[in-house]
């Protein structure tokens, strides 16, 4: 038996297949109910019709802005990170989430995590000291 799994189905939902259940003698076949178990994704987490992910940024990219390639359910896209983003800021990419209907989808939510360096080189330390003098 092959079944069609509807796009955007949630963990624990049921699919009913009419006439594929047990048949009694001289009667009609009942229905087959299939409970769907959705495995967790290593990158994305579902939040309603939206999907969320965390993107680790370098400090310099957070301060100056950049473009990052992001893998989505539909393939790779390029996301522009504006300059001056803050820790845990969330960027929204419209229409890249879970399908709601044939023409509507949720959004992709990108939570920004700024990774600070564990050690600084002598030159990097000098640059940070200059930034400190500037009040940054």
N, CA, C and O atoms as CSV, one atom per row, in Angstrom:
chain,resi,resn,atom,element,x,y,z
A,1,UNK,N,N,0.854,-1.162,0.000
A,1,UNK,CA,C,0.000,0.000,0.000
A,1,UNK,C,C,0.902,1.228,0.000
A,1,UNK,O,O,1.825,1.326,0.809
A,2,UNK,N,N,0.640,2.144,-0.890
A,2,UNK,CA,C,1.368,3.411,-0.865
A,2,UNK,C,C,0.385,4.503,-0.452
A,2,UNK,O,O,-0.795,4.471,-0.801
A,3,UNK,N,N,0.905,5.464,0.297
A,3,UNK,CA,C,0.042,6.535,0.803
A,3,UNK,C,C,0.625,7.884,0.414
A,3,UNK,O,O,1.831,8.015,0.206
A,4,UNK,N,N,-0.236,8.876,0.318
A,4,UNK,CA,C,0.189,10.250,0.075
A,4,UNK,C,C,0.253,10.968,1.414
A,4,UNK,O,O,-0.741,11.052,2.136
A,5,UNK,N,N,1.429,11.482,1.736
A,5,UNK,CA,C,1.609,12.248,2.961
A,5,UNK,C,C,1.436,13.718,2.587
A,5,UNK,O,O,2.211,14.234,1.783
A,6,UNK,N,N,0.445,14.404,3.146
A,6,UNK,CA,C,0.243,15.815,2.797
A,6,UNK,C,C,1.391,16.695,3.297
A,6,UNK,O,O,1.941,16.464,4.373
A,7,UNK,N,N,1.743,17.704,2.500
A,7,UNK,CA,C,2.802,18.639,2.884
A,7,UNK,C,C,2.403,19.361,4.161
A,7,UNK,O,O,1.248,19.753,4.324
A,8,UNK,N,N,3.355,19.535,5.061
A,8,UNK,CA,C,3.115,20.281,6.295
A,8,UNK,C,C,2.461,19.480,7.397
A,8,UNK,O,O,2.042,20.055,8.401
A,9,UNK,N,N,2.358,18.155,7.243
A,9,UNK,CA,C,1.719,17.336,8.282
A,9,UNK,C,C,2.536,17.421,9.564
A,9,UNK,O,O,3.763,17.513,9.521
A,10,UNK,N,N,1.861,17.389,10.689
A,10,UNK,CA,C,2.523,17.498,11.995
A,10,UNK,C,C,2.752,16.122,12.608
A,10,UNK,O,O,2.088,15.145,12.260
A,11,UNK,N,N,3.700,16.073,13.521
A,11,UNK,CA,C,3.987,14.849,14.252
A,11,UNK,C,C,2.742,14.418,15.024
A,11,UNK,O,O,2.131,15.230,15.719
A,12,UNK,N,N,2.368,13.157,14.908
A,12,UNK,CA,C,1.232,12.620,15.644
A,12,UNK,C,C,-0.089,12.693,14.898
A,12,UNK,O,O,-1.075,12.114,15.354
A,13,UNK,N,N,-0.143,13.389,13.761
A,13,UNK,CA,C,-1.384,13.449,12.997
A,13,UNK,C,C,-1.645,12.092,12.339
A,13,UNK,O,O,-0.743,11.269,12.179
A,14,UNK,N,N,-2.904,11.890,11.965
A,14,UNK,CA,C,-3.326,10.623,11.370
A,14,UNK,C,C,-3.730,10.835,9.913
A,14,UNK,O,O,-4.275,11.877,9.549
A,15,UNK,N,N,-3.453,9.831,9.093
A,15,UNK,CA,C,-3.917,9.789,7.709
A,15,UNK,C,C,-4.899,8.628,7.616
A,15,UNK,O,O,-4.581,7.508,8.013
A,16,UNK,N,N,-6.092,8.896,7.090
A,16,UNK,CA,C,-7.111,7.849,6.955
A,16,UNK,C,C,-7.178,7.384,5.506
A,16,UNK,O,O,-7.252,8.192,4.580
A,17,UNK,N,N,-7.152,6.068,5.327
A,17,UNK,CA,C,-7.284,5.481,3.999
A,17,UNK,C,C,-8.566,4.650,3.989
A,17,UNK,O,O,-8.620,3.546,4.531
A,18,UNK,N,N,-9.584,5.209,3.363
A,18,UNK,CA,C,-10.898,4.574,3.324
A,18,UNK,C,C,-10.838,3.276,2.520
A,18,UNK,O,O,-10.305,3.237,1.411
A,19,UNK,N,N,-11.397,2.219,3.106
A,19,UNK,CA,C,-11.479,0.928,2.420
A,19,UNK,C,C,-10.241,0.075,2.490
A,19,UNK,O,O,-10.206,-0.984,1.862
A,20,UNK,N,N,-9.212,0.482,3.228
A,20,UNK,CA,C,-7.984,-0.296,3.330
A,20,UNK,C,C,-7.854,-1.017,4.669
A,20,UNK,O,O,-6.820,-1.620,4.956
A,21,UNK,N,N,-8.891,-0.955,5.477
A,21,UNK,CA,C,-8.854,-1.604,6.785
A,21,UNK,C,C,-9.287,-3.060,6.681
A,21,UNK,O,O,-9.390,-3.621,5.590
A,22,UNK,N,N,-9.535,-3.650,7.828
A,22,UNK,CA,C,-9.923,-5.054,7.903
A,22,UNK,C,C,-11.342,-5.235,7.344
A,22,UNK,O,O,-12.236,-4.420,7.570
A,23,UNK,N,N,-11.504,-6.327,6.613
A,23,UNK,CA,C,-12.822,-6.625,6.033
A,23,UNK,C,C,-13.456,-7.765,6.821
A,23,UNK,O,O,-12.784,-8.736,7.169
A,24,UNK,N,N,-14.737,-7.645,7.099
A,24,UNK,CA,C,-15.461,-8.741,7.751
A,24,UNK,C,C,-16.133,-9.561,6.649
A,24,UNK,O,O,-16.365,-9.070,5.544
A,25,UNK,N,N,-16.438,-10.807,6.970
A,25,UNK,CA,C,-17.032,-11.667,5.941
A,25,UNK,C,C,-18.379,-11.097,5.486
A,25,UNK,O,O,-19.215,-10.705,6.300
A,26,UNK,N,N,-18.561,-11.065,4.197
A,26,UNK,CA,C,-19.757,-10.549,3.539
A,26,UNK,C,C,-20.020,-9.086,3.884
A,26,UNK,O,O,-21.162,-8.627,3.847
A,27,UNK,N,N,-18.949,-8.354,4.222
A,27,UNK,CA,C,-19.093,-6.927,4.547
A,27,UNK,C,C,-18.066,-6.111,3.778
A,27,UNK,O,O,-17.303,-6.648,2.975
A,28,UNK,N,N,-18.056,-4.869,4.020
A,28,UNK,CA,C,-17.099,-3.985,3.348
A,28,UNK,C,C,-15.876,-3.774,4.234
A,28,UNK,O,O,-15.926,-3.935,5.454
A,29,UNK,N,N,-14.790,-3.413,3.583
A,29,UNK,CA,C,-13.542,-3.171,4.311
A,29,UNK,C,C,-13.644,-1.867,5.086
A,29,UNK,O,O,-14.254,-0.900,4.629
A,30,UNK,N,N,-13.052,-1.861,6.237
A,30,UNK,CA,C,-13.037,-0.652,7.066
A,30,UNK,C,C,-11.954,0.311,6.614
A,30,UNK,O,O,-11.439,0.206,5.501
A,31,UNK,N,N,-11.619,1.236,7.474
A,31,UNK,CA,C,-10.603,2.239,7.155
A,31,UNK,C,C,-9.292,1.905,7.856
A,31,UNK,O,O,-9.275,1.324,8.941
A,32,UNK,N,N,-8.210,2.281,7.217
A,32,UNK,CA,C,-6.873,2.130,7.776
A,32,UNK,C,C,-6.425,3.504,8.265
A,32,UNK,O,O,-6.455,4.472,7.506
A,33,UNK,N,N,-6.013,3.594,9.524
A,33,UNK,CA,C,-5.515,4.844,10.093
A,33,UNK,C,C,-4.014,4.714,10.300
A,33,UNK,O,O,-3.538,3.753,10.904
A,34,UNK,N,N,-3.287,5.676,9.799
A,34,UNK,CA,C,-1.831,5.665,9.897
A,34,UNK,C,C,-1.399,6.879,10.709
A,34,UNK,O,O,-1.684,8.017,10.337
A,35,UNK,N,N,-0.708,6.629,11.822
A,35,UNK,CA,C,-0.206,7.725,12.662
A,35,UNK,C,C,1.178,8.113,12.151
A,35,UNK,O,O,2.050,7.263,11.971
A,36,UNK,N,N,1.362,9.409,11.922
A,36,UNK,CA,C,2.610,9.925,11.354
A,36,UNK,C,C,3.555,10.354,12.468
A,36,UNK,O,O,3.174,11.095,13.375
A,37,UNK,N,N,4.790,9.877,12.386
A,37,UNK,CA,C,5.856,10.305,13.285
A,37,UNK,C,C,6.871,11.078,12.453
A,37,UNK,O,O,7.506,10.517,11.560
A,38,UNK,N,N,7.024,12.365,12.750
A,38,UNK,CA,C,7.951,13.218,12.012
A,38,UNK,C,C,9.261,13.276,12.780
A,38,UNK,O,O,9.285,13.677,13.944
A,39,UNK,N,N,10.351,12.877,12.132
A,39,UNK,CA,C,11.665,12.891,12.773
A,39,UNK,C,C,12.167,14.335,12.897
A,39,UNK,O,O,11.899,15.154,12.018
A,40,UNK,N,N,12.888,14.653,13.972
A,40,UNK,CA,C,13.434,16.010,14.110
A,40,UNK,C,C,14.507,16.279,13.055
A,40,UNK,O,O,15.221,15.368,12.636
A,41,UNK,N,N,14.608,17.526,12.639
A,41,UNK,CA,C,15.604,17.941,11.651
A,41,UNK,C,C,16.841,18.452,12.393
A,41,UNK,O,O,16.702,19.071,13.448
A,42,UNK,N,N,18.040,18.210,11.872
A,42,UNK,CA,C,19.243,18.664,12.585
A,42,UNK,C,C,19.427,20.183,12.615
A,42,UNK,O,O,20.144,20.687,13.479
A,43,UNK,N,N,18.797,20.927,11.694
A,43,UNK,CA,C,18.975,22.377,11.624
A,43,UNK,C,C,17.691,23.127,11.973
A,43,UNK,O,O,17.723,24.093,12.736
A,44,UNK,N,N,16.569,22.688,11.419
A,44,UNK,CA,C,15.315,23.415,11.551
A,44,UNK,C,C,14.458,22.883,12.689
A,44,UNK,O,O,14.464,21.690,12.994
A,45,UNK,N,N,13.716,23.806,13.313
A,45,UNK,CA,C,12.730,23.447,14.326
A,45,UNK,C,C,11.412,24.077,13.905
A,45,UNK,O,O,11.369,25.254,13.547
A,46,UNK,N,N,10.358,23.312,13.947
A,46,UNK,CA,C,9.056,23.809,13.525
A,46,UNK,C,C,8.409,24.632,14.627
A,46,UNK,O,O,8.392,24.229,15.790
A,47,UNK,N,N,7.877,25.789,14.250
A,47,UNK,CA,C,7.132,26.653,15.166
A,47,UNK,C,C,5.842,27.043,14.453
A,47,UNK,O,O,5.776,28.079,13.792
A,48,UNK,N,N,4.818,26.205,14.594
A,48,UNK,CA,C,3.573,26.415,13.861
A,48,UNK,C,C,3.815,26.178,12.382
A,48,UNK,O,O,4.263,25.098,11.995
A,49,UNK,N,N,3.524,27.178,11.543
A,49,UNK,CA,C,3.792,27.059,10.115
A,49,UNK,C,C,5.152,27.644,9.749
A,49,UNK,O,O,5.555,27.602,8.586
A,50,UNK,N,N,5.859,28.188,10.734
A,50,UNK,CA,C,7.202,28.724,10.507
A,50,UNK,C,C,8.234,27.661,10.871
A,50,UNK,O,O,7.968,26.751,11.656
A,51,UNK,N,N,9.415,27.804,10.280
A,51,UNK,CA,C,10.538,26.976,10.717
A,51,UNK,C,C,11.619,27.914,11.217
A,51,UNK,O,O,11.829,28.988,10.654
A,52,UNK,N,N,12.302,27.508,12.271
A,52,UNK,CA,C,13.317,28.348,12.902
A,52,UNK,C,C,14.671,27.652,12.852
A,52,UNK,O,O,14.766,26.425,12.886
A,53,UNK,N,N,15.703,28.465,12.772
A,53,UNK,CA,C,17.071,27.957,12.792
A,53,UNK,C,C,17.959,28.988,13.473
A,53,UNK,O,O,17.566,30.143,13.641
A,54,UNK,N,N,19.153,28.567,13.863
A,54,UNK,CA,C,20.135,29.466,14.455
A,54,UNK,C,C,21.291,29.612,13.479
A,54,UNK,O,O,21.765,28.627,12.912
A,55,UNK,N,N,21.740,30.846,13.286
A,55,UNK,CA,C,22.888,31.125,12.426
A,55,UNK,C,C,23.989,31.738,13.270
A,55,UNK,O,O,23.789,32.771,13.909
A,56,UNK,N,N,25.149,31.102,13.274
A,56,UNK,CA,C,26.293,31.621,14.018
A,56,UNK,C,C,27.047,32.622,13.151
A,56,UNK,O,O,27.477,32.296,12.044
A,57,UNK,N,N,27.207,33.857,13.666
A,57,UNK,CA,C,27.896,34.928,12.951
A,57,UNK,C,C,29.212,35.269,13.633
A,57,UNK,O,O,29.337,35.177,14.854
A,58,UNK,N,N,30.187,35.662,12.831
A,58,UNK,CA,C,31.407,36.229,13.385
A,58,UNK,C,C,31.090,37.648,13.849
A,58,UNK,O,O,30.191,38.288,13.304
A,59,UNK,N,N,31.809,38.139,14.835
A,59,UNK,CA,C,31.609,39.484,15.363
A,59,UNK,C,C,31.736,40.526,14.254
A,59,UNK,O,O,30.943,41.466,14.192
A,60,UNK,N,N,32.719,40.367,13.386
A,60,UNK,CA,C,32.926,41.332,12.306
A,60,UNK,C,C,31.728,41.352,11.353
A,60,UNK,O,O,31.343,42.419,10.874
A,61,UNK,N,N,31.138,40.195,11.074
A,61,UNK,CA,C,29.958,40.140,10.200
A,61,UNK,C,C,28.753,40.803,10.864
A,61,UNK,O,O,27.942,41.436,10.188
A,62,UNK,N,N,28.633,40.659,12.181
A,62,UNK,CA,C,27.524,41.293,12.907
A,62,UNK,C,C,27.675,42.813,12.907
A,62,UNK,O,O,26.681,43.533,12.810
A,63,UNK,N,N,28.899,43.302,13.014
A,63,UNK,CA,C,29.136,44.744,13.042
A,63,UNK,C,C,29.017,45.384,11.665
A,63,UNK,O,O,28.455,46.470,11.525
A,64,UNK,N,N,29.551,44.701,10.641
A,64,UNK,CA,C,29.644,45.300,9.311
A,64,UNK,C,C,28.560,44.836,8.341
A,64,UNK,O,O,28.351,45.464,7.303
A,65,UNK,N,N,27.865,43.739,8.668
A,65,UNK,CA,C,26.880,43.180,7.751
A,65,UNK,C,C,27.557,42.305,6.703
A,65,UNK,O,O,28.750,42.449,6.437
A,66,UNK,N,N,26.795,41.408,6.119
A,66,UNK,CA,C,27.337,40.497,5.112
A,66,UNK,C,C,26.195,39.752,4.449
A,66,UNK,O,O,25.026,40.013,4.730
A,67,UNK,N,N,26.531,38.840,3.582
A,67,UNK,CA,C,25.547,37.941,2.959
A,67,UNK,C,C,25.945,36.513,3.317
A,67,UNK,O,O,27.125,36.165,3.281
A,68,UNK,N,N,24.968,35.699,3.660
A,68,UNK,CA,C,25.213,34.316,4.040
A,68,UNK,C,C,24.365,33.390,3.176
A,68,UNK,O,O,23.190,33.671,2.937
A,69,UNK,N,N,24.946,32.288,2.707
A,69,UNK,CA,C,24.120,31.273,2.034
A,69,UNK,C,C,23.392,30.448,3.097
A,69,UNK,O,O,24.007,29.987,4.059
A,70,UNK,N,N,22.085,30.264,2.921
A,70,UNK,CA,C,21.263,29.510,3.865
A,70,UNK,C,C,20.560,28.394,3.102
A,70,UNK,O,O,19.969,28.635,2.049
A,71,UNK,N,N,20.620,27.196,3.622
A,71,UNK,CA,C,19.891,26.076,3.035
A,71,UNK,C,C,18.461,26.106,3.559
A,71,UNK,O,O,18.247,26.158,4.770
A,72,UNK,N,N,17.475,26.073,2.655
A,72,UNK,CA,C,16.067,26.064,3.040
A,72,UNK,C,C,15.440,24.750,2.580
A,72,UNK,O,O,16.125,23.894,2.021
A,73,UNK,N,N,14.147,24.593,2.814
A,73,UNK,CA,C,13.435,23.402,2.349
A,73,UNK,C,C,13.404,23.328,0.829
A,73,UNK,O,O,13.255,22.247,0.260
A,74,UNK,N,N,13.545,24.489,0.164
A,74,UNK,CA,C,13.484,24.562,-1.298
A,74,UNK,C,C,14.843,24.669,-1.963
A,74,UNK,O,O,14.915,24.772,-3.187
A,75,UNK,N,N,15.911,24.647,-1.203
A,75,UNK,CA,C,17.249,24.826,-1.764
A,75,UNK,C,C,17.933,26.013,-1.112
A,75,UNK,O,O,17.431,26.587,-0.146
A,76,UNK,N,N,19.082,26.370,-1.652
A,76,UNK,CA,C,19.897,27.418,-1.035
A,76,UNK,C,C,19.436,28.811,-1.474
A,76,UNK,O,O,19.091,29.036,-2.634
A,77,UNK,N,N,19.440,29.738,-0.509
A,77,UNK,CA,C,19.167,31.153,-0.780
A,77,UNK,C,C,20.289,31.967,-0.142
A,77,UNK,O,O,21.055,31.450,0.672
A,78,UNK,N,N,20.382,33.240,-0.517
A,78,UNK,CA,C,21.363,34.127,0.097
A,78,UNK,C,C,20.620,35.145,0.947
A,78,UNK,O,O,19.731,35.845,0.463
A,79,UNK,N,N,20.994,35.221,2.219
A,79,UNK,CA,C,20.347,36.125,3.164
A,79,UNK,C,C,21.303,37.269,3.476
A,79,UNK,O,O,22.478,37.046,3.765
A,80,UNK,N,N,20.790,38.492,3.416
A,80,UNK,CA,C,21.587,39.664,3.758
A,80,UNK,C,C,21.471,39.929,5.252
A,80,UNK,O,O,20.375,40.113,5.781
A,81,UNK,N,N,22.613,39.946,5.920
A,81,UNK,CA,C,22.679,40.277,7.339
A,81,UNK,C,C,22.982,41.774,7.414
A,81,UNK,O,O,24.061,42.200,7.002
A,82,UNK,N,N,22.056,42.577,7.930
A,82,UNK,CA,C,22.318,44.019,7.994
A,82,UNK,C,C,23.405,44.334,9.017
A,82,UNK,O,O,23.642,43.560,9.944
A,83,UNK,N,N,24.062,45.477,8.838
A,83,UNK,CA,C,25.111,45.832,9.796
A,83,UNK,C,C,24.498,46.224,11.137
A,83,UNK,O,O,23.404,46.785,11.210
A,84,UNK,N,N,25.242,45.908,12.192
A,84,UNK,CA,C,24.812,46.287,13.535
A,84,UNK,C,C,23.747,45.397,14.150
A,84,UNK,O,O,23.010,45.840,15.031
A,85,UNK,N,N,23.651,44.144,13.703
A,85,UNK,CA,C,22.660,43.248,14.313
A,85,UNK,C,C,23.083,42.917,15.739
A,85,UNK,O,O,24.254,43.035,16.099
A,86,UNK,N,N,22.113,42.504,16.538
A,86,UNK,CA,C,22.392,42.195,17.935
A,86,UNK,C,C,22.222,40.702,18.196
A,86,UNK,O,O,21.639,39.972,17.394
A,87,UNK,N,N,22.741,40.276,19.322
A,87,UNK,CA,C,22.634,38.879,19.743
A,87,UNK,C,C,21.166,38.476,19.841
A,87,UNK,O,O,20.356,39.224,20.387
A,88,UNK,N,N,20.823,37.326,19.329
A,88,UNK,CA,C,19.476,36.746,19.359
A,88,UNK,C,C,18.448,37.510,18.522
A,88,UNK,O,O,17.250,37.249,18.636
A,89,UNK,N,N,18.890,38.438,17.694
A,89,UNK,CA,C,17.966,39.103,16.764
A,89,UNK,C,C,17.454,38.052,15.786
A,89,UNK,O,O,18.173,37.117,15.436
A,90,UNK,N,N,16.205,38.211,15.347
A,90,UNK,CA,C,15.595,37.230,14.449
A,90,UNK,C,C,15.288,37.883,13.104
A,90,UNK,O,O,14.607,38.907,13.037
A,91,UNK,N,N,15.801,37.275,12.036
A,91,UNK,CA,C,15.490,37.713,10.674
A,91,UNK,C,C,14.386,36.820,10.132
A,91,UNK,O,O,14.384,35.617,10.394
A,92,UNK,N,N,13.449,37.387,9.382
A,92,UNK,CA,C,12.323,36.636,8.828
A,92,UNK,C,C,12.439,36.608,7.307
A,92,UNK,O,O,12.579,37.649,6.664
A,93,UNK,N,N,12.378,35.397,6.737
A,93,UNK,CA,C,12.343,35.231,5.290
A,93,UNK,C,C,10.950,34.719,4.945
A,93,UNK,O,O,10.609,33.575,5.244
A,94,UNK,N,N,10.155,35.568,4.319
A,94,UNK,CA,C,8.749,35.259,4.020
A,94,UNK,C,C,8.641,34.093,3.031
A,94,UNK,O,O,9.402,33.997,2.068
A,95,UNK,N,N,7.671,33.212,3.300
A,95,UNK,CA,C,7.324,32.154,2.359
A,95,UNK,C,C,8.294,30.999,2.256
A,95,UNK,O,O,8.203,30.223,1.304
A,96,UNK,N,N,9.219,30.845,3.192
A,96,UNK,CA,C,10.182,29.740,3.144
A,96,UNK,C,C,9.975,28.736,4.273
A,96,UNK,O,O,10.884,27.978,4.612
A,97,UNK,N,N,8.770,28.735,4.855
A,97,UNK,CA,C,8.471,27.813,5.948
A,97,UNK,C,C,7.666,26.621,5.487
A,97,UNK,O,O,7.812,26.160,4.355
A,98,UNK,N,N,6.817,26.125,6.364
A,98,UNK,CA,C,6.010,24.923,6.123
A,98,UNK,C,C,4.806,25.277,5.247
A,98,UNK,O,O,4.169,26.306,5.471
A,99,UNK,N,N,4.485,24.441,4.253
A,99,UNK,CA,C,3.299,24.712,3.435
A,99,UNK,C,C,2.022,24.674,4.266
A,99,UNK,O,O,1.807,23.755,5.056
A,100,UNK,N,N,1.168,25.699,4.074
A,100,UNK,CA,C,-0.124,25.781,4.742
A,100,UNK,C,C,-1.203,25.329,3.765
A,100,UNK,O,O,-2.119,24.596,4.138
A,101,UNK,N,N,-1.094,25.765,2.526
A,101,UNK,CA,C,-1.989,25.369,1.438
A,101,UNK,C,C,-1.152,25.355,0.166
A,101,UNK,O,O,0.064,25.535,0.223
A,102,UNK,N,N,-1.785,25.145,-0.966
A,102,UNK,CA,C,-1.027,25.099,-2.222
A,102,UNK,C,C,-0.373,26.435,-2.551
A,102,UNK,O,O,0.648,26.474,-3.238
A,103,UNK,N,N,-0.952,27.526,-2.067
A,103,UNK,CA,C,-0.422,28.838,-2.424
A,103,UNK,C,C,0.161,29.615,-1.242
A,103,UNK,O,O,0.650,30.728,-1.434
A,104,UNK,N,N,0.125,29.067,-0.040
A,104,UNK,CA,C,0.581,29.802,1.140
A,104,UNK,C,C,1.553,28.961,1.957
A,104,UNK,O,O,1.387,27.750,2.104
A,105,UNK,N,N,2.582,29.643,2.488
A,105,UNK,CA,C,3.578,28.971,3.326
A,105,UNK,C,C,3.916,29.845,4.515
A,105,UNK,O,O,3.702,31.058,4.505
A,106,UNK,N,N,4.446,29.205,5.532
A,106,UNK,CA,C,4.949,29.934,6.682
A,106,UNK,C,C,6.278,30.594,6.325
A,106,UNK,O,O,6.663,30.635,5.157
A,107,UNK,N,N,6.975,31.111,7.337
A,107,UNK,CA,C,8.222,31.839,7.129
A,107,UNK,C,C,9.403,31.079,7.727
A,107,UNK,O,O,9.235,30.189,8.560
A,108,UNK,N,N,10.590,31.450,7.285
A,108,UNK,CA,C,11.832,30.952,7.863
A,108,UNK,C,C,12.317,32.010,8.847
A,108,UNK,O,O,12.512,33.166,8.471
A,109,UNK,N,N,12.513,31.621,10.101
A,109,UNK,CA,C,13.000,32.524,11.143
A,109,UNK,C,C,14.461,32.184,11.438
A,109,UNK,O,O,14.782,31.049,11.793
A,110,UNK,N,N,15.336,33.168,11.290
A,110,UNK,CA,C,16.772,32.951,11.487
A,110,UNK,C,C,17.204,33.711,12.736
A,110,UNK,O,O,17.248,34.941,12.740
A,111,UNK,N,N,17.521,32.967,13.795
A,111,UNK,CA,C,17.993,33.567,15.051
A,111,UNK,C,C,19.509,33.733,14.949
A,111,UNK,O,O,20.233,32.772,14.690
A,112,UNK,N,N,19.976,34.961,15.156
A,112,UNK,CA,C,21.391,35.261,15.003
A,112,UNK,C,C,22.131,35.065,16.323
A,112,UNK,O,O,21.733,35.587,17.365
A,113,UNK,N,N,23.199,34.311,16.252
A,113,UNK,CA,C,24.049,34.042,17.412
A,113,UNK,C,C,25.442,34.564,17.068
A,113,UNK,O,O,26.103,34.035,16.175
A,114,UNK,N,N,25.882,35.591,17.769
A,114,UNK,CA,C,27.183,36.187,17.486
A,114,UNK,C,C,28.254,35.440,18.274
A,114,UNK,O,O,28.243,35.424,19.505
A,115,UNK,N,N,29.179,34.820,17.540
A,115,UNK,CA,C,30.253,34.056,18.168
A,115,UNK,C,C,31.442,34.976,18.421
A,115,UNK,O,O,31.997,35.563,17.492
A,116,UNK,N,N,31.822,35.092,19.685
A,116,UNK,CA,C,32.979,35.903,20.055
A,116,UNK,C,C,34.225,35.031,20.025
A,116,UNK,O,O,34.158,33.853,20.379
A,117,UNK,N,N,35.360,35.584,19.611
A,117,UNK,CA,C,36.584,34.775,19.564
A,117,UNK,C,C,37.054,34.410,20.973
A,117,UNK,O,O,36.925,35.196,21.911
A,118,UNK,N,N,37.599,33.208,21.097
A,118,UNK,CA,C,38.111,32.777,22.401
A,118,UNK,C,C,39.450,33.431,22.708
A,118,UNK,O,O,39.731,33.784,23.854
A,119,UNK,N,N,40.279,33.592,21.672
A,119,UNK,CA,C,41.587,34.227,21.843
A,119,UNK,C,C,41.751,35.269,20.752
A,119,UNK,O,O,41.247,35.107,19.641
A,120,UNK,N,N,42.462,36.338,21.080
A,120,UNK,CA,C,42.740,37.390,20.115
A,120,UNK,C,C,44.229,37.413,19.792
A,120,UNK,O,O,45.068,37.258,20.679
A,121,UNK,N,N,44.547,37.607,18.523
A,121,UNK,CA,C,45.945,37.799,18.147
A,121,UNK,C,C,46.377,39.183,18.642
A,121,UNK,O,O,45.544,39.992,19.049
A,122,UNK,N,N,47.668,39.442,18.603
A,122,UNK,CA,C,48.178,40.734,19.054
A,122,UNK,C,C,47.573,41.859,18.209
A,122,UNK,O,O,47.164,42.889,18.744
A,123,UNK,N,N,47.518,41.661,16.894
A,123,UNK,CA,C,46.967,42.687,16.003
A,123,UNK,C,C,45.482,42.905,16.272
A,123,UNK,O,O,45.018,44.045,16.305
A,124,UNK,N,N,44.726,41.806,16.467
A,124,UNK,CA,C,43.294,41.922,16.746
A,124,UNK,C,C,43.073,42.650,18.069
A,124,UNK,O,O,42.162,43.470,18.182
A,125,UNK,N,N,43.892,42.357,19.054
A,125,UNK,CA,C,43.780,43.032,20.351
A,125,UNK,C,C,44.005,44.538,20.192
A,125,UNK,O,O,43.292,45.341,20.794
A,126,UNK,N,N,45.001,44.921,19.380
A,126,UNK,CA,C,45.276,46.342,19.140
A,126,UNK,C,C,44.072,47.020,18.479
A,126,UNK,O,O,43.702,48.135,18.846
A,127,UNK,N,N,43.470,46.341,17.508
A,127,UNK,CA,C,42.305,46.895,16.816
A,127,UNK,C,C,41.143,47.057,17.787
A,127,UNK,O,O,40.456,48.079,17.754
A,128,UNK,N,N,40.910,46.076,18.644
A,128,UNK,CA,C,39.831,46.160,19.633
A,128,UNK,C,C,40.116,47.286,20.626
A,128,UNK,O,O,39.192,47.984,21.045
A,129,UNK,N,N,41.376,47.472,21.008
A,129,UNK,CA,C,41.737,48.580,21.906
A,129,UNK,C,C,41.425,49.917,21.238
A,129,UNK,O,O,40.947,50.835,21.904
A,130,UNK,N,N,41.682,50.044,19.943
A,130,UNK,CA,C,41.353,51.274,19.217
A,130,UNK,C,C,39.843,51.488,19.183
A,130,UNK,O,O,39.371,52.610,19.364
A,131,UNK,N,N,39.087,50.421,18.951
A,131,UNK,CA,C,37.627,50.517,18.961
A,131,UNK,C,C,37.114,50.946,20.338
A,131,UNK,O,O,36.166,51.724,20.451
A,132,UNK,N,N,37.754,50.427,21.365
A,132,UNK,CA,C,37.377,50.794,22.739
A,132,UNK,C,C,37.578,52.286,22.968
A,132,UNK,O,O,36.754,52.938,23.610
A,133,UNK,N,N,38.672,52.821,22.445
A,133,UNK,CA,C,38.941,54.263,22.561
A,133,UNK,C,C,37.875,55.077,21.821
A,133,UNK,O,O,37.555,56.197,22.219
A,134,UNK,N,N,37.333,54.509,20.747
A,134,UNK,CA,C,36.285,55.180,19.959
A,134,UNK,C,C,34.923,55.078,20.641
A,134,UNK,O,O,33.967,55.727,20.216
A,135,UNK,N,N,34.827,54.270,21.692
A,135,UNK,CA,C,33.565,54.112,22.397
A,135,UNK,C,C,32.706,52.983,21.865
A,135,UNK,O,O,31.511,52.922,22.152
A,136,UNK,N,N,33.299,52.093,21.098
A,136,UNK,CA,C,32.554,50.955,20.526
A,136,UNK,C,C,32.781,49.720,21.354
A,136,UNK,O,O,32.242,48.658,21.039
